[in-house]
Amino acid sequence: MKLYLFNPDSDLALANNETNYIAPVSARRMAQDLALLPVWYAEPYNAVLAPSAYNADFLKQMRELFPLQVQLATEPELPDYAEAEVLPWGWNPSIRKYLLRGGVSEDRLPAAQLLGEYRLLSSRLQAVAVTQHITSRYPEYTCGEHHLIENMEDCERVVNTMHTCLLKVPWSGSGKGLNWCLYGLTKPISNWCGRVLKEQGCLTAEPIYNKVKDFAVEFYSDGQGRVIFAGYSLFSTNERGAYIGNLLASDSRIEEIITQNFPVDELMLIRETLRTELTAIYGSTYVGYLGVDMMICRQEGGREYVVHPCVEINMRMNMGVVARLFYDNYVAPGRMGYFNIEYFPDNETLRVQHERDMKDYPLVIEGGRLVSGYLPLVPVTAKSCYRAYARI
């Protein structure tokens, strides 16, 4: 038996690295509103940990439309899953403590020492190292420059030299932990850098590239020295770099879109080089998905388009994999659409939009596959502020 759970604050918990970490209110709201999201990627005949009050009814409705063979597990039932293989969104010391106190056997959880290794492997510094290896190997069609900042003297020198740059903290994800430095080392930028250096020990700076497309290459590591390609993700972000949603399309179609600006043979070389790099770093230690965010960038001089081969490495489940598995398992072949995560400042605004979408995009399902329309992937309740949905 496998037990899945959605803990979207995992990157924040890794940054804190304390067993008694308490997530921000927004992260707790997201975890509660989207708790049922794993039903769409969980393997059949396993369980998802979520409150039962409203999720049970929603899951029953979805089972009438799709071949969802997953059961609901609630927190009081955790002792019943003492020997289950637990698959959270991401691992960190606080989720380990929560599961242990809930009744899951310690021998079914990663040891504290292993979680220490996971934390180092989850740092953005891993992406820096991988980028350097790949850009040095394929300099003619890749980009990716990083500067390590370890103290305020580094910060002043690097930021004032670059003037415009993107600053990143070591532990964060999904577009968080970024600071767009557009006017040199201003007082707010200096204060922010000082806080990050105190809390996390370092940060990185990189140029602001002329991005054309965001995409990701997804991999799976078996922990036995093998890392395999698991699919593509073509996603969108807002002006601050935060994740919005994914294109729902076949791997072949996404590859066609990526290679509109970049030769497919060069993409394959980068993909295989990435797989080799990830195998060396993660293959014998980590079990789970690895999402490598990349960018197609336009440049002046030389080739018009190049690839940033490793913007970030997400050492956890990620929305790109969710979209990939949802499309492959529940969308009618040949169809295209969007998978989105949205936040609303109040419940009323969310519910009005939800009802409008149900009316404007009527649902059509044939043979357990989404053909067209709007499909909420989690229940929209009287308290929800987040929603996850697919629209074909």
LINDATA-V15680 format. One line per field, one symbol per residue. ss: DSSP state (H for helix, E for strand, C for the rest). phi: phi as a letter, one per 40 degrees, with the letter a starting at -180 (. if undefined). Layout:
# LINDATA-V15680
ss: ???
phi: ???
This chain:
# LINDATA-V15680
ss: CEEEECCCCHHHHHHHCCCCCCCCHHHHHHHHHCHHHHHHCCCCCEEEECCCCCHHHHHHHHHCCCCCCEEEECHHHHHHHCCCEEEECCCCHHHHHHHHHHCCCHHHCCCHHHHHHHHHHHCHHHHHHHHHHHHHHCCCCEECCCEEECCHHHHHHHHHHHCCEEEEECCCCCCCCEEEECCCCCHHHHHHHHHHHHHHCCEEEECCCEEEEEEEEEEEEECCCCEEEEEEEEEEECCCCCEEEEEECCHHHHHHHHCCCCCHHHHHHHHHHHHHHHHHHHCCCCEEEEEEEEEEEECCCCCCEEEEEEEEEECCCCHHHHHHHHHHHHECCCCCEEEEEEECCCHHHHHHHHHHHHHHCCCEEECCEEEECEEECCCCCCCCCEEEEEEC
phi: .bbcabbccdccccccgbccdbccdccccccccbdcdcccbccdgbbbcaccdbccccccccccbbccbbbcbbdccddcbdbcccbcdacacccccdcccchcccccbccdcccccdccccccccccccdccccccbccbbbibbbcbbaccddcccccccgbabcbccbaafgcgbbccbbgcccccccccccccccbgaabbacccccbacaabcbbbcgbgbbbcbhbbbbbbcccgccbabccacdccccccdccbadccccccccccddccccccbdbbbbicbbbcbacbcbcggccbbbccacabccacacccdcccccccbbcdgcbabbbbbbbcacccccccdccccccbccbbbfgbccahbbccaccbcbcbbbbabbb
